[in-house]
Amino acid sequence: MSTTCVHPLPLEDAFRLADTAGYDGVEVMVTRDEATQDPVTLTALSERYGLPILSIHAPVLLLTHFVWGRDPRVKLEKSAALAAQVGADTVVVHPPFRWQAGYSEDFLGIVRELGTVTGLQIAVENMFPWKIGGRGVKAYSPGWDPTLMDCPAVTLDFSHCSLSGQDSLAMATALGGRLRHVHLCDGSGSQGEGRVFDEHLLPGHGAEPVAEVLQLLAAADWTGAVVAEINTRTARTEATRLALLRETLAFARLHTAAATTSDGR
């Protein structure tokens, strides 16, 4: 479960609720909350709740622009160092913004080099085109679609697929072995269909072929991580939020169950 699932609750609540809901591990989004940046705090929470930290999401959002300074390469390197310190094997990173000159030009080389040096998977996440005032804006460089990038590891986000008008099953198939990480959620439609927001719906509550992708990965004995990244901000009570988290987990476990042959083996 990503710690973003319970935003804006404190970090410890994310671990506590992930444990209560029955998740197997946690992805930590690095934010302005210093606890998300501190390996000692994170390790203590991991041990307290018996949940390994599977991945670190680098602070690449506009809201985290000043976390760990303004140099995006330094942010990524510090994310990798944090992942190594807490025992995670994956760092999730977004493609650079176009205005991050220098970094955007060197991004793919930095990702490959950092992965080689650290032994971590630096998994580039698929994003979506931006529209401002109804006009398309090139926000990302080299782009928002990692299927077109020379990067060894990719994170597939279903909500981002939906908003960009991409078929997530086609993306998963095209990526093949480069698909190493999944953000489990859903989306109801694309910008071309009038959608504006990145929805992060519960899986099965949107239009993406989420179940089919999970079944594809299970049949291939895939060894990556499926991490819930749903929006529960409308939940007014903890019981409601837990119900959403448990439904998402049940969906994941149902569709990642080992594939069987026609005779049941």
Secondary structure, 3 states (H helix, E strand, C coil): CEHHHHCCCCHHHHHHHHHHHCCCCEEEECCCCHHHHCHHHHHHHHHHHCCCEEEEECCCCHHHCCCCCCCHHHHHHHHHHHHHHHCCCEEEECCCECCCCCHHHHHHHHHHHHHHHHCCEEEEECCCCEEECCEEECCECCCCCHHHCCCCCEEEEHHHHHHHCCCHHHHHHHHHHHEEEEEECECCCCHHHCCCCCCCECCCCCCCCHHHHHHHHHHCCCCCEEEECCCCCCCCCHHHHHHHHHHHHHHHHHHCCCCCCCCCC
